Amino acid sequence: MAYFDNMENAKEYINMAEGIDGTYLVNILKKYLQKGSTILELGMGPGKDLNLLKKDYKVTGSDKSKAFLDLYSDENKDIELLLLDDKTLNIDRKFDSIYSNKVLIHLDKDELKESINKQYDILNNDGIALHSFWRGETEEIVDGLKFVYYDKDELINLFSKKFKILDIAYYTEMEYKDSIYIVIKKA
């Protein structure tokens, strides 16, 4: 069983993440994505970023944790939610955009390559994606969860094989420039 499939672990994460959301990242995405566009959030967790995105976009939330989906759907019956693995992205629909906030960090580098290929397949032409990662060059496992850290050059190398890089920058979430985001476009 995956860590977040456990309801208690999901609730603990929700409490830990209190007061943290992706406002900064959503505002960056707004520079590139037209209002009313369809967007798939990968790994929505508690749904804080999904709540921000739904103000301007037609959202579909996804997570591979049924616990997160169940907790969110209890309060948000009107939002489409999918039980979806962020690596395989086994879905037969296309979206104008894909968004994730520190979700793809749980994939090893080969799994991230697989996810990038699948994202290309499910994005509409000229589709936009924004993803964030922890900055660094290590890998670690904490409580059974894998964490893979990246720097700009590695992300550019991984994503530029399939996408045009529109923006990539370090930013501060908890410590000075501890995070990195990338905005890409399907060409």
PAGU-901461 format. One line per 10 residues: their letters; for each residue x, y, z of N, C-alpha, C, O, CB. Coordinates in nm, 2 decimals. Glycine has a CB too. Example, Ala and Ser with C-alpha at 12.3 -4.5 7.8 and 13.67 -1.06 7.14 Angstrom:
BEGIN
AS	1.32/-0.57/0.78/1.23/-0.45/0.78/1.32/-0.33/0.78/1.42/-0.33/0.85/1.13/-0.45/0.90 ~ 1.28/-0.22/0.71/1.37/-0.11/0.71/1.29/0.00/0.79/1.34/0.11/0.80/1.41/-0.06/0.57 .
END
This chain:
BEGIN
MAYFDNMENA	0.08/-0.12/0.00/0.00/0.00/0.00/0.09/0.12/0.00/0.19/0.13/0.07/-0.10/0.00/0.12 ~ 0.05/0.22/-0.08/0.13/0.35/-0.09/0.10/0.43/0.04/0.00/0.42/0.10/0.09/0.43/-0.22 ~ 0.20/0.51/0.07/0.19/0.59/0.20/0.06/0.67/0.21/0.00/0.66/0.32/0.31/0.69/0.20 ~ 0.02/0.74/0.10/-0.10/0.82/0.11/-0.23/0.75/0.09/-0.33/0.81/0.10/-0.09/0.94/0.02 ~ -0.22/0.62/0.06/-0.35/0.54/0.06/-0.40/0.52/0.20/-0.52/0.49/0.21/-0.32/0.41/-0.01 ~ -0.32/0.54/0.30/-0.36/0.53/0.44/-0.43/0.66/0.48/-0.37/0.76/0.47/-0.24/0.50/0.53 ~ -0.55/0.65/0.52/-0.63/0.77/0.55/-0.57/0.85/0.66/-0.57/0.98/0.65/-0.77/0.73/0.60 ~ -0.51/0.79/0.76/-0.44/0.87/0.87/-0.32/0.94/0.81/-0.30/1.06/0.85/-0.40/0.77/0.98 ~ -0.24/0.88/0.72/-0.13/0.95/0.66/-0.18/1.07/0.58/-0.12/1.18/0.58/-0.05/0.86/0.58 ~ -0.29/1.05/0.51/-0.34/1.16/0.42/-0.39/1.28/0.51/-0.36/1.39/0.48/-0.46/1.11/0.34 .
KEYINMAEGI	-0.46/1.24/0.62/-0.50/1.35/0.71/-0.39/1.42/0.78/-0.39/1.54/0.80/-0.60/1.29/0.82 ~ -0.28/1.34/0.82/-0.16/1.40/0.88/-0.10/1.50/0.78/-0.05/1.61/0.82/-0.06/1.29/0.92 ~ -0.09/1.46/0.65/-0.03/1.55/0.55/-0.11/1.68/0.54/-0.06/1.79/0.53/-0.02/1.48/0.42 ~ -0.24/1.67/0.53/-0.33/1.78/0.52/-0.31/1.88/0.64/-0.30/2.00/0.62/-0.48/1.74/0.52 ~ -0.29/1.83/0.76/-0.26/1.91/0.87/-0.13/1.98/0.86/-0.11/2.10/0.89/-0.27/1.83/1.00 ~ -0.03/1.90/0.82/0.11/1.95/0.80/0.12/2.06/0.70/0.19/2.16/0.71/0.20/1.84/0.77 ~ 0.04/2.05/0.59/0.04/2.15/0.48/-0.05/2.27/0.51/-0.06/2.35/0.42/0.00/2.08/0.36 ~ -0.11/2.28/0.62/-0.20/2.39/0.65/-0.12/2.52/0.63/-0.01/2.54/0.68/-0.25/2.38/0.80 ~ -0.18/2.62/0.56/-0.12/2.75/0.54/-0.03/2.75/0.42/0.03/2.85/0.39/-0.05/2.79/0.66 ~ -0.01/2.64/0.35/0.08/2.63/0.23/-0.01/2.60/0.11/-0.08/2.50/0.11/0.19/2.53/0.25 .
DGTYLVNILK	0.01/2.68/0.00/-0.06/2.65/-0.12/0.03/2.70/-0.24/0.14/2.76/-0.22/-0.20/2.71/-0.13 ~ -0.02/2.68/-0.36/0.06/2.71/-0.48/0.02/2.84/-0.54/0.03/2.86/-0.66/0.04/2.60/-0.58 ~ -0.02/2.94/-0.46/-0.06/3.07/-0.52/0.05/3.13/-0.61/0.02/3.17/-0.72/-0.09/3.17/-0.40 ~ 0.17/3.12/-0.57/0.28/3.17/-0.65/0.29/3.10/-0.78/0.30/3.17/-0.89/0.42/3.15/-0.57 ~ 0.28/2.97/-0.78/0.28/2.89/-0.91/0.16/2.91/-0.99/0.18/2.93/-1.12/0.30/2.74/-0.87 ~ 0.04/2.92/-0.94/-0.08/2.94/-1.01/-0.07/3.08/-1.08/-0.11/3.09/-1.20/-0.20/2.93/-0.92 ~ -0.02/3.18/-1.02/0.00/3.31/-1.08/0.09/3.31/-1.19/0.08/3.38/-1.29/0.04/3.41/-0.97 ~ 0.20/3.23/-1.19/0.29/3.21/-1.30/0.22/3.14/-1.42/0.23/3.19/-1.53/0.41/3.13/-1.26 ~ 0.14/3.04/-1.39/0.07/2.97/-1.49/-0.03/3.06/-1.56/-0.05/3.05/-1.68/-0.01/2.85/-1.43 ~ -0.09/3.15/-1.49/-0.19/3.24/-1.55/-0.13/3.33/-1.66/-0.20/3.38/-1.75/-0.25/3.33/-1.44 .
KYLQKGSTIL	0.01/3.35/-1.65/0.07/3.43/-1.76/0.07/3.36/-1.89/0.09/3.42/-2.00/0.22/3.46/-1.71 ~ 0.06/3.23/-1.89/0.08/3.15/-2.01/-0.05/3.08/-2.05/-0.06/3.03/-2.17/0.18/3.04/-1.98 ~ -0.15/3.07/-1.96/-0.27/2.99/-1.99/-0.40/3.07/-1.99/-0.42/3.14/-1.89/-0.28/2.87/-1.89 ~ -0.47/3.07/-2.09/-0.59/3.15/-2.11/-0.70/3.10/-2.01/-0.72/2.98/-1.99/-0.65/3.14/-2.25 ~ -0.78/3.20/-1.95/-0.89/3.16/-1.87/-0.98/3.07/-1.94/-1.00/3.08/-2.06/-0.96/3.29/-1.82 ~ -1.04/2.98/-1.86/-1.14/2.89/-1.92/-1.08/2.76/-1.98/-1.15/2.67/-2.03/-1.22/2.96/-2.03 ~ -0.95/2.75/-1.99/-0.88/2.64/-2.04/-0.90/2.52/-1.95/-0.93/2.53/-1.83/-0.73/2.66/-2.05 ~ -0.89/2.40/-2.01/-0.90/2.28/-1.93/-0.77/2.24/-1.87/-0.66/2.26/-1.93/-0.95/2.16/-2.02 ~ -0.77/2.20/-1.74/-0.64/2.17/-1.67/-0.66/2.05/-1.59/-0.76/2.03/-1.52/-0.60/2.29/-1.59 ~ -0.55/1.96/-1.59/-0.55/1.84/-1.51/-0.44/1.87/-1.41/-0.32/1.89/-1.44/-0.51/1.72/-1.60 .
ELGMGPGKDL	-0.48/1.86/-1.28/-0.38/1.87/-1.17/-0.34/1.73/-1.14/-0.42/1.64/-1.10/-0.43/1.94/-1.05 ~ -0.21/1.70/-1.14/-0.15/1.57/-1.10/-0.12/1.58/-0.95/-0.07/1.68/-0.90/-0.03/1.54/-1.18 ~ -0.16/1.48/-0.88/-0.13/1.47/-0.74/-0.18/1.59/-0.66/-0.11/1.66/-0.59/0.02/1.47/-0.72 ~ -0.31/1.60/-0.66/-0.38/1.72/-0.60/-0.37/1.72/-0.45/-0.40/1.82/-0.39/-0.52/1.72/-0.64 ~ -0.35/1.60/-0.39/-0.34/1.60/-0.24/-0.46/1.66/-0.18/-0.57/1.61/-0.21/-0.22/1.67/-0.19 ~ -0.45/1.75/-0.08/-0.56/1.81/-0.01/-0.65/1.90/-0.10/-0.76/1.93/-0.07/-0.51/1.89/0.10 ~ -0.60/1.93/-0.22/-0.69/2.01/-0.32/-0.67/2.16/-0.30/-0.75/2.23/-0.36/-0.83/1.97/-0.30 ~ -0.57/2.21/-0.23/-0.56/2.35/-0.21/-0.53/2.42/-0.35/-0.59/2.53/-0.38/-0.45/2.38/-0.11 ~ -0.44/2.37/-0.42/-0.41/2.43/-0.55/-0.52/2.41/-0.65/-0.55/2.50/-0.73/-0.28/2.37/-0.61 ~ -0.59/2.30/-0.64/-0.71/2.28/-0.73/-0.82/2.39/-0.70/-0.88/2.43/-0.80/-0.77/2.14/-0.71 .
NLLKKDYKVT	-0.83/2.42/-0.58/-0.93/2.53/-0.54/-0.89/2.66/-0.60/-0.97/2.74/-0.64/-0.94/2.54/-0.39 ~ -0.76/2.69/-0.61/-0.71/2.81/-0.67/-0.73/2.80/-0.82/-0.77/2.90/-0.88/-0.56/2.83/-0.64 ~ -0.70/2.69/-0.88/-0.71/2.67/-1.03/-0.85/2.68/-1.08/-0.88/2.74/-1.18/-0.65/2.54/-1.07 ~ -0.95/2.63/-1.00/-1.09/2.63/-1.04/-1.15/2.76/-1.05/-1.26/2.78/-1.11/-1.17/2.54/-0.95 ~ -1.09/2.87/-1.00/-1.14/3.00/-1.01/-1.13/3.05/-1.15/-1.21/3.14/-1.19/-1.06/3.10/-0.91 ~ -1.03/3.00/-1.23/-1.01/3.05/-1.36/-1.02/2.95/-1.47/-1.02/2.98/-1.59/-0.88/3.12/-1.37 ~ -1.02/2.82/-1.43/-1.00/2.71/-1.53/-1.11/2.60/-1.51/-1.17/2.59/-1.40/-0.86/2.66/-1.53 ~ -1.13/2.52/-1.61/-1.21/2.40/-1.60/-1.12/2.29/-1.55/-1.04/2.24/-1.63/-1.28/2.36/-1.74 ~ -1.13/2.26/-1.43/-1.03/2.17/-1.36/-1.08/2.03/-1.35/-1.20/1.99/-1.34/-1.00/2.22/-1.23 ~ -0.98/1.94/-1.36/-0.99/1.80/-1.32/-0.88/1.77/-1.23/-0.77/1.79/-1.26/-0.99/1.70/-1.45 .
GSDKSKAFLD	-0.92/1.72/-1.11/-0.82/1.69/-1.01/-0.79/1.54/-1.02/-0.87/1.46/-1.06/-0.87/1.72/-0.87 ~ -0.66/1.50/-0.99/-0.62/1.36/-0.99/-0.52/1.34/-0.88/-0.45/1.43/-0.83/-0.57/1.32/-1.12 ~ -0.52/1.21/-0.83/-0.43/1.17/-0.74/-0.43/1.02/-0.74/-0.52/0.95/-0.79/-0.46/1.22/-0.59 ~ -0.31/0.96/-0.71/-0.31/0.81/-0.70/-0.35/0.76/-0.56/-0.35/0.64/-0.54/-0.18/0.75/-0.74 ~ -0.38/0.85/-0.47/-0.43/0.82/-0.34/-0.59/0.84/-0.33/-0.64/0.95/-0.34/-0.37/0.91/-0.23 ~ -0.65/0.73/-0.32/-0.80/0.73/-0.30/-0.84/0.81/-0.18/-0.94/0.87/-0.17/-0.86/0.59/-0.30 ~ -0.76/0.80/-0.08/-0.78/0.88/0.05/-0.80/1.03/0.02/-0.89/1.09/0.07/-0.67/0.85/0.16 ~ -0.70/1.08/-0.05/-0.71/1.23/-0.08/-0.83/1.26/-0.16/-0.90/1.36/-0.14/-0.58/1.27/-0.16 ~ -0.86/1.17/-0.26/-0.98/1.20/-0.35/-1.11/1.19/-0.26/-1.19/1.28/-0.28/-0.98/1.09/-0.46 ~ -1.12/1.09/-0.18/-1.24/1.08/-0.09/-1.25/1.20/0.00/-1.36/1.26/0.01/-1.23/0.95/-0.01 .
LYSDENKDIE	-1.14/1.24/0.06/-1.15/1.36/0.15/-1.19/1.49/0.08/-1.27/1.56/0.13/-1.02/1.38/0.22 ~ -1.14/1.51/-0.04/-1.17/1.63/-0.12/-1.31/1.62/-0.17/-1.39/1.72/-0.16/-1.07/1.64/-0.23 ~ -1.36/1.51/-0.22/-1.49/1.50/-0.28/-1.60/1.51/-0.17/-1.71/1.55/-0.21/-1.51/1.36/-0.35 ~ -1.57/1.48/-0.05/-1.67/1.50/0.06/-1.72/1.65/0.06/-1.83/1.67/0.10/-1.61/1.47/0.20 ~ -1.63/1.74/0.03/-1.66/1.89/0.04/-1.68/1.95/-0.10/-1.73/2.06/-0.11/-1.55/1.96/0.11 ~ -1.65/1.88/-0.21/-1.65/1.93/-0.34/-1.71/1.84/-0.44/-1.64/1.77/-0.52/-1.50/1.97/-0.39 ~ -1.84/1.82/-0.44/-1.91/1.72/-0.52/-1.91/1.76/-0.67/-1.93/1.68/-0.76/-2.05/1.71/-0.48 ~ -1.89/1.89/-0.70/-1.90/1.94/-0.84/-1.77/1.93/-0.92/-1.77/1.97/-1.04/-1.95/2.08/-0.83 ~ -1.66/1.89/-0.86/-1.53/1.88/-0.93/-1.50/1.74/-0.97/-1.52/1.64/-0.89/-1.42/1.93/-0.84 ~ -1.46/1.72/-1.10/-1.43/1.59/-1.15/-1.29/1.55/-1.09/-1.20/1.62/-1.09/-1.42/1.59/-1.30 .
LLLLDDKTLN	-1.29/1.43/-1.03/-1.17/1.37/-0.98/-1.14/1.24/-1.04/-1.23/1.16/-1.06/-1.18/1.36/-0.82 ~ -1.01/1.21/-1.06/-0.97/1.09/-1.12/-0.86/1.02/-1.03/-0.77/1.08/-0.98/-0.91/1.11/-1.26 ~ -0.88/0.89/-1.02/-0.77/0.81/-0.95/-0.67/0.78/-1.06/-0.70/0.70/-1.15/-0.83/0.67/-0.89 ~ -0.56/0.85/-1.06/-0.46/0.85/-1.17/-0.32/0.85/-1.12/-0.28/0.93/-1.03/-0.49/0.97/-1.26 ~ -0.24/0.76/-1.18/-0.10/0.75/-1.15/-0.02/0.86/-1.23/-0.04/0.87/-1.35/-0.04/0.61/-1.17 ~ 0.06/0.94/-1.17/0.13/1.05/-1.24/0.24/1.00/-1.33/0.30/1.08/-1.40/0.18/1.15/-1.14 ~ 0.27/0.88/-1.32/0.37/0.82/-1.41/0.31/0.77/-1.54/0.35/0.80/-1.65/0.45/0.71/-1.34 ~ 0.21/0.68/-1.53/0.15/0.62/-1.64/0.04/0.70/-1.71/0.02/0.69/-1.83/0.09/0.48/-1.60 ~ -0.02/0.79/-1.63/-0.13/0.88/-1.69/-0.22/0.80/-1.78/-0.24/0.84/-1.90/-0.06/1.00/-1.76 ~ -0.28/0.70/-1.74/-0.36/0.61/-1.82/-0.50/0.67/-1.83/-0.59/0.64/-1.75/-0.37/0.47/-1.76 .
IDRKFDSIYS	-0.51/0.76/-1.93/-0.64/0.84/-1.95/-0.65/0.86/-2.10/-0.55/0.88/-2.17/-0.64/0.97/-1.87 ~ -0.77/0.86/-2.15/-0.79/0.87/-2.29/-0.85/1.01/-2.33/-0.93/1.02/-2.43/-0.88/0.76/-2.35 ~ -0.81/1.11/-2.25/-0.86/1.25/-2.28/-0.74/1.34/-2.29/-0.63/1.30/-2.26/-0.95/1.30/-2.16 ~ -0.77/1.46/-2.35/-0.66/1.56/-2.36/-0.70/1.68/-2.29/-0.82/1.71/-2.27/-0.64/1.59/-2.51 ~ -0.60/1.76/-2.25/-0.62/1.88/-2.17/-0.54/1.99/-2.23/-0.44/1.97/-2.30/-0.58/1.86/-2.02 ~ -0.58/2.12/-2.20/-0.50/2.23/-2.24/-0.38/2.25/-2.16/-0.28/2.31/-2.20/-0.59/2.36/-2.24 ~ -0.39/2.20/-2.04/-0.28/2.22/-1.94/-0.27/2.11/-1.84/-0.37/2.04/-1.81/-0.29/2.35/-1.87 ~ -0.15/2.09/-1.79/-0.12/2.00/-1.68/-0.04/2.08/-1.57/0.04/2.16/-1.61/-0.04/1.87/-1.73 ~ -0.08/2.05/-1.45/-0.02/2.13/-1.34/0.02/2.03/-1.23/-0.06/1.94/-1.19/-0.11/2.24/-1.28 ~ 0.14/2.04/-1.17/0.17/1.97/-1.05/0.26/2.05/-0.96/0.35/2.13/-1.01/0.24/1.83/-1.08 .
NKVLIHLDKD	0.24/2.04/-0.83/0.32/2.11/-0.73/0.39/2.01/-0.64/0.33/1.95/-0.55/0.23/2.21/-0.65 ~ 0.52/1.99/-0.67/0.60/1.90/-0.59/0.54/1.76/-0.58/0.54/1.69/-0.48/0.61/1.95/-0.44 ~ 0.49/1.71/-0.70/0.44/1.58/-0.71/0.53/1.48/-0.78/0.55/1.37/-0.74/0.30/1.58/-0.78 ~ 0.59/1.53/-0.89/0.67/1.45/-0.98/0.81/1.42/-0.91/0.89/1.34/-0.96/0.70/1.52/-1.11 ~ 0.83/1.48/-0.79/0.95/1.45/-0.71/0.95/1.31/-0.65/1.05/1.26/-0.61/0.96/1.55/-0.60 ~ 0.83/1.24/-0.66/0.82/1.11/-0.60/0.85/1.00/-0.71/0.84/0.88/-0.68/0.68/1.09/-0.54 ~ 0.88/1.04/-0.83/0.92/0.95/-0.94/1.07/0.95/-0.95/1.13/1.05/-0.94/0.85/0.99/-1.07 ~ 1.12/0.83/-0.98/1.27/0.83/-1.01/1.28/0.88/-1.15/1.19/0.91/-1.22/1.32/0.68/-0.99 ~ 1.40/0.90/-1.19/1.43/0.97/-1.32/1.38/0.90/-1.44/1.33/0.96/-1.53/1.58/0.99/-1.33 ~ 1.38/0.77/-1.44/1.32/0.69/-1.55/1.17/0.70/-1.55/1.11/0.72/-1.66/1.36/0.54/-1.54 .
ELKESINKQY	1.11/0.70/-1.43/0.96/0.72/-1.42/0.92/0.86/-1.46/0.82/0.88/-1.53/0.92/0.69/-1.28 ~ 1.01/0.96/-1.43/0.98/1.10/-1.48/0.98/1.10/-1.63/0.90/1.17/-1.69/1.08/1.20/-1.41 ~ 1.08/1.04/-1.69/1.08/1.04/-1.84/0.95/0.98/-1.89/0.90/1.03/-1.99/1.20/0.96/-1.89 ~ 0.90/0.87/-1.83/0.78/0.81/-1.88/0.66/0.90/-1.86/0.58/0.91/-1.95/0.75/0.68/-1.80 ~ 0.66/0.97/-1.75/0.55/1.07/-1.73/0.56/1.18/-1.83/0.45/1.22/-1.88/0.56/1.13/-1.58 ~ 0.67/1.23/-1.86/0.69/1.34/-1.96/0.63/1.29/-2.09/0.56/1.37/-2.16/0.84/1.38/-1.97 ~ 0.67/1.17/-2.13/0.61/1.12/-2.26/0.46/1.11/-2.26/0.40/1.14/-2.36/0.67/0.98/-2.29 ~ 0.40/1.06/-2.15/0.26/1.05/-2.14/0.19/1.19/-2.13/0.09/1.21/-2.19/0.22/0.97/-2.01 ~ 0.26/1.29/-2.07/0.20/1.42/-2.06/0.20/1.48/-2.20/0.10/1.54/-2.24/0.29/1.51/-1.97 ~ 0.30/1.45/-2.28/0.30/1.50/-2.42/0.17/1.44/-2.49/0.11/1.52/-2.57/0.43/1.46/-2.50 .
DILNNDGIAL	0.14/1.32/-2.47/0.03/1.25/-2.54/-0.11/1.31/-2.49/-0.20/1.31/-2.57/0.03/1.11/-2.51 ~ -0.12/1.35/-2.37/-0.25/1.40/-2.32/-0.27/1.55/-2.32/-0.38/1.60/-2.28/-0.28/1.35/-2.18 ~ -0.17/1.62/-2.37/-0.18/1.76/-2.39/-0.23/1.80/-2.53/-0.19/1.73/-2.62/-0.05/1.84/-2.36 ~ -0.32/1.89/-2.54/-0.36/1.94/-2.67/-0.25/2.01/-2.74/-0.15/2.04/-2.67/-0.48/2.04/-2.66 ~ -0.25/2.03/-2.87/-0.15/2.10/-2.94/-0.14/2.24/-2.87/-0.24/2.30/-2.84/-0.18/2.12/-3.09 ~ -0.01/2.29/-2.85/0.02/2.41/-2.79/-0.02/2.41/-2.64/-0.03/2.52/-2.57/-0.05/2.53/-2.85 ~ -0.04/2.29/-2.58/-0.07/2.28/-2.44/0.04/2.32/-2.35/0.16/2.31/-2.39/-0.11/2.13/-2.41 ~ 0.01/2.37/-2.23/0.10/2.42/-2.14/0.11/2.33/-2.01/0.00/2.28/-1.97/0.07/2.57/-2.10 ~ 0.22/2.31/-1.96/0.23/2.24/-1.83/0.32/2.32/-1.74/0.42/2.39/-1.78/0.29/2.10/-1.85 ~ 0.29/2.32/-1.61/0.38/2.38/-1.51/0.40/2.28/-1.40/0.30/2.22/-1.35/0.31/2.51/-1.45 .
HSFWRGETEE	0.52/2.25/-1.36/0.56/2.16/-1.26/0.66/2.22/-1.17/0.74/2.30/-1.21/0.61/2.03/-1.32 ~ 0.65/2.19/-1.04/0.75/2.23/-0.94/0.82/2.11/-0.88/0.76/2.00/-0.87/0.69/2.32/-0.84 ~ 0.94/2.14/-0.84/1.03/2.04/-0.78/1.11/2.10/-0.66/1.12/2.22/-0.65/1.13/1.97/-0.88 ~ 1.16/2.01/-0.57/1.26/2.06/-0.48/1.39/2.07/-0.55/1.42/1.98/-0.63/1.27/1.96/-0.35 ~ 1.47/2.17/-0.51/1.60/2.19/-0.58/1.71/2.11/-0.51/1.71/2.10/-0.38/1.64/2.34/-0.58 ~ 1.79/2.05/-0.58/1.91/1.97/-0.53/1.95/1.87/-0.62/1.91/1.86/-0.74/1.87/1.91/-0.40 ~ 2.04/1.78/-0.57/2.09/1.67/-0.66/2.09/1.54/-0.59/2.17/1.45/-0.63/2.24/1.71/-0.70 ~ 2.01/1.52/-0.49/2.01/1.39/-0.42/1.87/1.32/-0.44/1.78/1.37/-0.49/2.03/1.42/-0.27 ~ 1.87/1.20/-0.39/1.75/1.12/-0.38/1.74/1.07/-0.23/1.85/1.03/-0.18/1.74/1.00/-0.48 ~ 1.62/1.06/-0.18/1.61/1.00/-0.04/1.47/0.94/-0.03/1.38/0.96/-0.11/1.63/1.11/0.06 .
IVDGLKFVYY	1.46/0.85/0.07/1.33/0.79/0.10/1.30/0.83/0.25/1.38/0.80/0.34/1.34/0.63/0.08 ~ 1.19/0.89/0.27/1.14/0.93/0.40/1.00/0.86/0.42/0.91/0.89/0.34/1.13/1.08/0.41 ~ 0.99/0.79/0.53/0.86/0.72/0.56/0.81/0.64/0.44/0.69/0.63/0.42/0.75/0.82/0.60 ~ 0.90/0.58/0.36/0.86/0.50/0.25/0.83/0.58/0.12/0.80/0.52/0.02/0.74/0.42/0.28 ~ 0.84/0.71/0.13/0.82/0.80/0.02/0.95/0.84/-0.05/1.05/0.88/0.02/0.74/0.93/0.06 ~ 0.96/0.83/-0.18/1.08/0.86/-0.25/1.08/1.01/-0.28/0.97/1.07/-0.31/1.09/0.78/-0.39 ~ 1.19/1.08/-0.27/1.20/1.22/-0.30/1.33/1.23/-0.39/1.44/1.19/-0.35/1.22/1.31/-0.17 ~ 1.31/1.29/-0.51/1.41/1.31/-0.60/1.42/1.46/-0.63/1.32/1.53/-0.66/1.39/1.23/-0.74 ~ 1.54/1.52/-0.61/1.57/1.66/-0.62/1.63/1.69/-0.76/1.71/1.60/-0.81/1.66/1.71/-0.51 ~ 1.61/1.81/-0.81/1.66/1.84/-0.95/1.72/1.98/-0.95/1.69/2.06/-0.86/1.55/1.84/-1.05 .
DKDELINLFS	1.81/2.01/-1.05/1.85/2.14/-1.07/1.80/2.18/-1.21/1.75/2.10/-1.28/2.01/2.15/-1.06 ~ 1.82/2.31/-1.25/1.77/2.36/-1.38/1.82/2.28/-1.49/1.74/2.24/-1.58/1.81/2.50/-1.39 ~ 1.95/2.25/-1.50/2.01/2.19/-1.62/1.94/2.05/-1.64/1.92/2.01/-1.75/2.16/2.17/-1.60 ~ 1.93/1.98/-1.53/1.87/1.84/-1.55/1.72/1.85/-1.59/1.68/1.77/-1.68/1.88/1.77/-1.41 ~ 1.65/1.94/-1.54/1.51/1.95/-1.58/1.50/2.00/-1.73/1.42/1.95/-1.81/1.43/2.05/-1.50 ~ 1.58/2.09/-1.77/1.59/2.13/-1.91/1.62/2.01/-2.00/1.55/1.99/-2.10/1.69/2.25/-1.93 ~ 1.72/1.94/-1.96/1.76/1.82/-2.04/1.64/1.72/-2.05/1.62/1.66/-2.16/1.88/1.75/-1.97 ~ 1.57/1.69/-1.94/1.46/1.60/-1.94/1.34/1.65/-2.02/1.29/1.57/-2.10/1.41/1.57/-1.80 ~ 1.30/1.77/-2.00/1.18/1.82/-2.07/1.20/1.87/-2.21/1.10/1.86/-2.29/1.12/1.93/-1.99 ~ 1.32/1.92/-2.25/1.34/1.98/-2.38/1.34/1.87/-2.49/1.33/1.91/-2.61/1.47/2.05/-2.38 .
KKFKILDIAY	1.34/1.75/-2.46/1.34/1.64/-2.56/1.20/1.64/-2.62/1.18/1.60/-2.74/1.37/1.50/-2.50 ~ 1.09/1.68/-2.55/0.96/1.67/-2.60/0.89/1.81/-2.60/0.79/1.83/-2.68/0.88/1.58/-2.51 ~ 0.94/1.90/-2.52/0.86/2.03/-2.51/0.96/2.15/-2.53/1.08/2.14/-2.51/0.80/2.04/-2.37 ~ 0.89/2.26/-2.56/0.96/2.39/-2.56/0.96/2.45/-2.42/0.85/2.45/-2.35/0.90/2.49/-2.66 ~ 1.07/2.49/-2.36/1.08/2.54/-2.23/1.04/2.69/-2.24/1.11/2.77/-2.31/1.22/2.53/-2.16 ~ 0.93/2.73/-2.17/0.89/2.87/-2.17/0.95/2.95/-2.05/0.98/3.07/-2.07/0.74/2.88/-2.16 ~ 0.97/2.88/-1.94/1.02/2.95/-1.82/1.07/2.84/-1.73/1.01/2.74/-1.71/0.91/3.04/-1.75 ~ 1.18/2.87/-1.66/1.23/2.79/-1.55/1.31/2.88/-1.46/1.39/2.96/-1.50/1.33/2.67/-1.61 ~ 1.28/2.86/-1.33/1.34/2.95/-1.23/1.34/2.88/-1.09/1.25/2.80/-1.06/1.28/3.08/-1.22 ~ 1.44/2.92/-1.01/1.44/2.88/-0.87/1.34/2.98/-0.79/1.33/3.10/-0.83/1.58/2.89/-0.81 .
YTEMEYKDSI	1.28/2.93/-0.69/1.20/3.02/-0.60/1.21/2.97/-0.46/1.26/2.86/-0.44/1.05/3.02/-0.65 ~ 1.16/3.04/-0.37/1.17/3.01/-0.23/1.03/2.96/-0.18/0.93/3.03/-0.19/1.21/3.13/-0.15 ~ 1.03/2.84/-0.12/0.91/2.80/-0.05/0.93/2.79/0.10/0.85/2.85/0.17/0.87/2.65/-0.10 ~ 1.03/2.73/0.14/1.06/2.72/0.29/1.20/2.78/0.32/1.21/2.85/0.42/1.05/2.58/0.34 ~ 1.29/2.75/0.24/1.43/2.81/0.25/1.46/2.88/0.12/1.41/2.85/0.02/1.53/2.70/0.29 ~ 1.56/2.97/0.12/1.60/3.05/0.01/1.63/2.96/-0.11/1.72/2.88/-0.11/1.72/3.13/0.04 ~ 1.55/2.98/-0.22/1.57/2.92/-0.35/1.58/2.76/-0.33/1.66/2.70/-0.40/1.69/2.97/-0.42 ~ 1.49/2.71/-0.25/1.49/2.56/-0.23/1.40/2.49/-0.33/1.40/2.36/-0.34/1.43/2.53/-0.09 ~ 1.34/2.56/-0.42/1.24/2.50/-0.52/1.27/2.55/-0.66/1.34/2.65/-0.68/1.10/2.53/-0.48 ~ 1.22/2.48/-0.75/1.23/2.52/-0.89/1.10/2.49/-0.97/1.04/2.38/-0.94/1.35/2.44/-0.96 .
YIVIKKA	1.06/2.57/-1.06/0.94/2.55/-1.14/0.99/2.55/-1.28/1.09/2.61/-1.32/0.83/2.65/-1.11 ~ 0.91/2.48/-1.37/0.93/2.48/-1.51/0.80/2.49/-1.58/0.70/2.43/-1.54/1.01/2.35/-1.56 ~ 0.79/2.58/-1.68/0.67/2.59/-1.76/0.71/2.55/-1.90/0.81/2.59/-1.96/0.62/2.74/-1.76 ~ 0.64/2.45/-1.96/0.67/2.40/-2.09/0.55/2.40/-2.18/0.43/2.42/-2.14/0.71/2.25/-2.07 ~ 0.58/2.39/-2.31/0.47/2.40/-2.41/0.49/2.29/-2.51/0.60/2.26/-2.56/0.47/2.54/-2.48 ~ 0.38/2.22/-2.54/0.38/2.12/-2.65/0.39/2.19/-2.78/0.30/2.27/-2.82/0.25/2.03/-2.64 ~ 0.49/2.16/-2.86/0.50/2.23/-2.99/0.47/2.14/-3.10/0.47/2.18/-3.22/0.65/2.28/-3.01 .
END
